[in-house]
Amino acid sequence: MTTLSTDYPTDNHDAIMLWDMDGCLADYDESMERELNLMRSPEETWQGRAHSVAHDPGSEWMRNRIALVRRRPGFWRELKPLRAGFELVEAAKKFDFENHVLTKGPSKAVNAWSEKAEWCAQHVPSFHIHMSQKKSLVYGKVLVDDWPGYFMPWLEVRPRGLVIAPKWPWNETYRHKNLVHYDGTNINEIVDRLAESRAAVKRER
């Protein structure tokens, strides 16, 4: 794991909120689909979010195209902020969590490491930045993440943690007592769960 921040306040160290970048704070899929459509031939008829298509076992050709896009200079830096993610950022402000971006550093797209840091510096400048290839190693009280392959292992080692998952087709069927989906309409539920999590930190101290 590579950590790009060394400034850790000691007065709030238990109340850490981790934020995934792609699919939570940044609209990875919108940008990826735009790039993939530029490569589409007239005969191609694939449909669905790029995230879902990329994980289809029969789509090696698509994964190769996605890898090419991810290596394009500027791709990560140019991602648009995702509205749902920043709605969650606003909702979390009142609870005084220490915010950390926790994003995967792709091993085959080394440009992503620096460009993700640049994106965070522009859009969430007060957040600490962590890039990891195994998110379950990173401590937090709350994790905002859309990908089950990341948030389910994290919950296994953080049984008192809370996961908030912006709702996408690839995660909507997952259930866990400490998992809540955000679909854009249930911000009050999110606020209540964050309040419970923040109160738990105070009790545990």
N, C-alpha and C positions, 0 to 999 in steps of 0.2 A: 504494500500500500504506500502510495506517495501522498504526503500531506503538504499542501501549499500554504498553510497558515500556522504560525507559531504563537500567536497572541491569544492566550486563553485567560479571560477574566476568572478570578478565583471565587467571586462572591455569588456566582450563578451557575456553577459548574455542573450541577445535577439537572438543571432545567434546560436540556439541550434538545433542540428541534432540528431534525435532519430533513433536507429538501432535495429530492431528485431533480435533475434538470430537464432531461429529454422526456416530453410527454407530461410534465408537471408544471415546470416554470417556462419552458421553451417549447414552441410548437414544431417539434421534429418532424412529425408526419406530414404536415402541410408542405414544408419545404422539400422533404424527400419525395413526395408524390409529384410535386411540380417538376423536379429534376428528372424523375423516372418517365414522366409523360413526354419529356423532350426526346427520350430514347425510344419511345413506343413506335413500332411499325404499324402501318394501316391494318395489318391482319391480326394484331394482338388484341385480345379481349379480356385480359385479367381485370378483376374488379376487387374492391375492398381496400382497407387501409394498408399502407405499405408495411406497417408493423406486423400485421397478421400474415400477409403474403410472404414476408421474409422468413417466417417460422413454419411455412408449409414444407414438409420433407421433400416434396417433389419440385421445389422451386430453386434449384441450385443456380439456374441462369439468372433468377431475380436477385439472389444473394450476391452474385458476382457484380451485378449492376449497382446494387446498394453499396457494396464495398468501394466501388469506383467513385460514387458520389461522395461518400464519407471522407475520401482522401482529397477531394477537391479543395484547394486553398480557399478559405473564407466560408465554407459551408456552415460550420458550427458557429462562427462569429456572427453570421447574418441571420440566425434563427430569430423568428418573431416571438415576443413574449406571449405566453398563453393566458388568456383571460381568466380561466378557472383557477389557475395556479395563483395568480395575483389577488384573486378574491380571497383565497385561503390565507395569503400573506397578510392581507388587511384584517381578516378575522383573528389572526393569531397575535396581532400587535399588542392587544390589551393585556396579554398574559405574561409578557416580559420573559419569553423564552430567549435563550441564546441561539441564534440561527446559524446553521452550517449547511452549505450546499454539499451534498454527497452524491457524486456522479461517477459513472464508470469511465475509466480511461481506456479507450479501445487500443488493443495491442497492435492492430493492423492499420490504424489511422493516427499516427503520432501527431499530426497537425491538430487533432482534436484536443490534446492536452493544453496547449497554449491558447487555442481559440476559445475553449470553454472558460478558461480563466478570464480572457478578455470579455466574454459575454457577461460573466458574473460581475466584473468590475463596472460594466456599463449599466446593468439592469438591477443588480442587488449588491451595491457597493459595500453595504454594512455587514454582509454575510461573510463568514469564514468559508474557505473552500477546501474540500477534500476530494481527491480523485483516487478511487480504489477499484480493484478488480474483484473484491469480495466484501460486499457491503455488510454482511453479518458480523464482521469483525469490529465495526464501528459503533461505539456506544451512543445512545440517544434515548430520550424519554418518548419522543414522537418521531415517526418517520412518515414523510409524505412521498409516496412512490406509486407508480402505476403498474410496474411489472411484477407479476406473481413470483417469478424466479428469483427476485430480489427480496420482496417484502415477506414472503412466507419463511425462508431461512432466517431472516432477521427476527421474526416473531418467535421462532423456535428457541433462540438464545436470549430473547428479551421478553419473558413471559408476562411482565408487568408493563410492557411498552404498548404504545398505541400506533396503529397504522391508519393513515388517511390516504385513500386511493382515489384520485380523480377517475371517474368511471369511464372505461373504454370497453369495447367488445371483448378484449382479451383478459379482462379481470372481473367482469360483472358476475360470474358464477361462483367466485371464491367467497367463502364464508369463514369467519373466525370471530370469537367474542371480542377480540381487541382490534378488529378491522371494521372501518366504516368507509363506505363509498361516498364520494361527493359528486352529485349529478347536476349541480348548478341550482337546485331548488331547496336543498336541505341545509343551508348555512347555519340555521339555529341548532340543528343536531350536532354539527361540527363544533360550534361554540361550546355547547354543553359538554362534549367529550374532552375538549381542550381544557375547560375549567376543571373537570374531574382529574385530568392528568396533572395539571399544575398544582392542584390541592394535594395530590398524592406526593409530589416532590416535597412539599412543606412538611407533611406528616413523617416522611422518611428521614428527614434531616435530624 
